[in-house]
Amino acid sequence: MKRHSEEYFGEQRDYWWNRDFLELMAKRWRLDNIGLVLDVGCGIGHWGQLLASILPKHSKVIGVDRESDWVDKAQVRAKNLGLDKRYSYKKGDAQNLPFKDNHFDLVTCQTVLMHVKDPKAVLKEMLRVLKPKGLLMVAEPNNLASAMVKSNVDAKWPIQIILDTVKFQLICDKGKQALGEGSNSVGDFVPGYFSELGLEQIQVYISDKAWPLYPPYKSKEQQVILKQSLEWLERDFWIWDKEDTKRFFMAGDGTEKEFKEFWSRAMKYNKIYKQAYKQKNFSSGGGGMTYLVSGRKP
Ligand SMILES: C[S@@+](CC[C@H](N)C(=O)[O-])C[C@H]1O[C@@H](n2cnc3c(N)ncnc32)[C@H](O)[C@@H]1O
């Protein structure tokens, strides 16, 4: 069986942030006196371990995830990065964190609220284990924004194609929420949840990271992105695999007929993109939208 977010734990995840941007954020968040950190829905450790370079050297990080496989892999990854003395992992549910109240100086998550039924309830639970005056900080996307990012290949395609893609994505997102599996654009709502939960000093930023591709795709980063994109384009894959996409689309009140039409068109476009990649004739600014929202517990 597929494990949660498996498709997105490839090498490309190492290129999600600009390090100098995170250094700037560390100053804005005043991370210098953080001691104990909780990384909720840690996956195989990318986010929490990335923070190692901006957290004080004496700080300790605990990661929790409900998938025991991910917890094991995160521990191995921490060891490989020489972080195993500071980093430990355990199985746990974000909605019922296995920690006492008022325990951590910083509680954080990346792309986790977008997968849960009730993101505000998860934030409330994260807040419970945070010390008074502690920092709650989350990185969550608006993934719909990416649907409007164009490339040289699709620049002159009819407007209706873009609108259909956006509509399809909106229907899938509605279905994903109806199934209790979260919203891919939850980032838009996080500042409001922070305010409703009574957080103070709320700050909202957007990551300055883009993932441009332009021939001859020379950098290591472009090579990694290209390889991953080609791997997805080689098979029945869109944002999700065919089975999940259909599940979300139907739950969002789409019809079987619409799904079939959309999917066969999407796979046709995939072939066009694939050809352009292979012929080294694809370029795009590769913009994305990830919010960083933070606040202090009163
Ligand atoms: C997209 S991944 C993000 C992983 C990691 N935060 C990162 O950015 O690399 C989402 C993770 O959330 C975990 N997850 C989803 N719902 C959860 C829950 N209720 N409790 C704990 N973990 C959960 C999944 O198992 C998965 O590892």
The ligand as an ORCA input file, in Angstrom:
! r2SCAN-3c Opt
* xyz 0 1
  C       3.313     16.130      2.954
  S       3.945     15.222      4.283
  C       4.967     16.409      5.086
  C       6.132     15.797      5.803
  C       7.112     16.804      6.431
  N       6.427     17.733      7.291
  C       7.862     17.537      5.352
  O       7.496     18.670      5.041
  O       8.772     16.948      4.767
  C       2.600     15.080      5.383
  C       2.921     14.187      6.580
  O       1.902     14.338      7.545
  C       1.662     13.082      8.140
  N       0.331     13.132      8.728
  C      -0.849     13.325      8.099
  N      -1.856     13.337      8.994
  C      -1.284     13.153     10.221
  C      -1.796     13.085     11.538
  N      -3.103     13.183     11.790
  N      -0.930     12.898     12.544
  C       0.403     12.790     12.322
  N       0.938     12.841     11.089
  C       0.106     13.025     10.051
  C       1.822     12.102      6.994
  O       2.060     10.792      7.438
  C       2.998     12.707      6.240
  O       4.214     12.187      6.672
*
